[in-house]
Amino acid sequence: MPCFYKQIIGIDCPGCGMQRSLIELMKGNFVVSFKLYPALLFVMITLSITALHLILKLKNGARIIQYSFIATSGVILINYLIKFMPFPNIF
């Protein structure tokens, strides 16, 4: 699916590459998946922890989810900023 944000604004959104990354991950191409969208692993971990907390009522689940969310947001932000840096692509 094309990115609606990119079609309207003309620049990548913070989630651009996630769909392609997930497809590559499902094919078993872990390195390619990471290069397309490094935050996918963090997103998947955060969602998994959230699901476990909802099912098992983990003792410190809410706190773990908060830290996981902060880490995920940080990786997404760093990845997004790197896309717009003026240095050559190192990957």
N, C-alpha and C positions, 0 to 999 in steps of 0.2 A: 504494500500500500504506500502511496506517496505521502510524504509529510505535509500536512495541511499548513503548518506553521511556515515551513520553508517555501511553499507555493505562494503564500500571501506576503510574508515579510521579505523573503529572498535570501535568508541566511539559515544555517542549521539551527535546530532547536537543541536543548540540552539532552534530549532523548534520541536524536538522530543516530542511527546505526544500531539501535537495540534490536530491532526486528531482524536485520541481517545477521547480527551477532548470535541471536538465539537460533536461527536456522543453521548457522555454521556449527554451533555447539551441539545441536541435535544430530548433525552429520558426524560428529566426533572430531571436528577440526578445532581443538581447544585454543591453539596459538592464534589462528585466524580470528576466532571468536573474540579473544582478548584484544587483539589489535583493532578490531572494528568498534568495540565498545567495552572498555575495561571495567566499567561499573556494573556490567550484567551480573557478575558473580556476587557482588555486594547486594544487589537488588534481590537476587534469588535467596541469599542467606537471610536477609531481612524478612522477606515474605515467609520463609520456612520457620524462622523463629516466631513470627507472629502467629502462624498456624499452630505451631506446637503449644504456644502459650494459651491460645483460645481453647485447644482441646484438653491439654494436661494441667492447666492453671499453674504454671511454673511459679515458684516462690518469688523470684526476682525477675520475672518475665518482662514486666513493664520497663524496668530499668535497662535490661538487656536490649529490648527493642529500641529504647531511646538512643543508646550508644550506637547500635547498629544503624539506626536512621541517620545519625550525625555522620558516621563514617561513610555511609552510602552517599549522602548529600555532598560531602567533601570530595569524594572521588568523582562524582558527576560534575561538580564545579571545576575541579582541576582539569578534567578531561575537556570540558567545554572551553576553558581559557586557553589550553594548549592548542586547540584547533585554530585559534586566531592569532597565535604568536607569529612574529615575522621571521622565525628561523626555519631552515630547511627541515623537512620531515625526517626524523631520526629513526622511524620504524619503517 
